[in-house]
Amino acid sequence: MTEQYDPPIVVEPEQAARACVIWLHGLGADGNDFLPIVRELRLPQELAVRFVFPHAPVQPVSINGGYQMRAWYDIVQADLQREIDMQGVAASSRYLQRLVDQQLQAGISLDKLVLAGFSQGGVIALDLALAMPQKPAGVMALSTYLAKAEGDGEGLIVYQAHGTQDPVVPISAGLQAKASVEGLGADVAWHEYPMPHSVHPTEIMDIANWLRERLA
């Protein structure tokens, strides 16, 4: 796949940024998907958090008959964990690393940087975080699963959320990811909500509290 990425959406705080959240969307969405959540989080101004919302490249998705849409990697079949496009996962992880490097070069320290992702985006956030020798402030893994149970989780803090009625990524896949990531040494805070493959209002409040704690 040719790696072509549109520039991400960047939301700057009122003062010079001292922290950053890079937030990856799910299959078929784009960087605008979680843009409204910035206001809903109501983070304190003094945290000075920059939000970066990347756009996945447009590519054919096998499970949708090869229809072209934004995807971090190809989805081959309905059982998401049976046959994973590891080449696509690796390409998107490399791109996310470039975005991390840009923030570090802009003066954001790694302990003030959070990787976040919903569904496919969460797969990439976890994949990169487990591969990083120095860990970010944390990972928000939302309604997601794990591409491969490999890497180093020591020192990694994970907020993981999942819907009890998720028909796309079964909660069992989320729990399996939790067990695997914990097995690699990470500290995972598990939250489940009465929702399908989406985001719950209570979840937004919980995310806000977690971000305040991680970025304080």
JOURPE-V254540 format. One record per backbone hydrogen bond with DSSP energy under -1.0 kcal/mol. CO is the residue of the C=O (numbers start at 0). NH is the residue of the N-H. Records with the same first field share a line. If there is no record, write none. Layout:
CO->NH + NH
This chain:
1->3
8->52
10->50
18->49
19->113
20->51
21->115
23->117
25->28
29->32
31->34
33->36
34->37
35->39
36->40
43->46
44->47
47->17 + 18
49->20
50->10
51->22
52->8
56->70
58->68
60->63 + 65
61->64
63->66
66->60
68->58
69->27
74->62
77->79
78->81
83->85
84->88
85->89
86->90
87->91
88->92
89->93
90->94
91->95
92->96
93->97
94->98
95->99
96->100
97->101
98->102
99->103
100->104
101->105
102->107
103->106
108->111
109->112 + 136
111->19
112->136
113->21
114->139
115->23
116->141
117->120
118->122
119->123
120->124
121->125
122->126
123->127
124->128
125->129
127->131
129->151
137->114
138->158
139->116
140->160
141->118
147->149
152->155
155->186
156->138
157->188
158->140
159->190
160->142
161->192
162->165
169->172 + 173
170->174
171->175
172->176
173->177
174->178
175->179
176->180
177->181
178->182
179->183
180->185
181->184
183->152
186->157
188->159
190->161
192->163 + 194
194->164
195->197
199->203
200->204
201->205
202->206
203->207
204->208
205->209
206->210
207->211
208->212
209->213
210->214
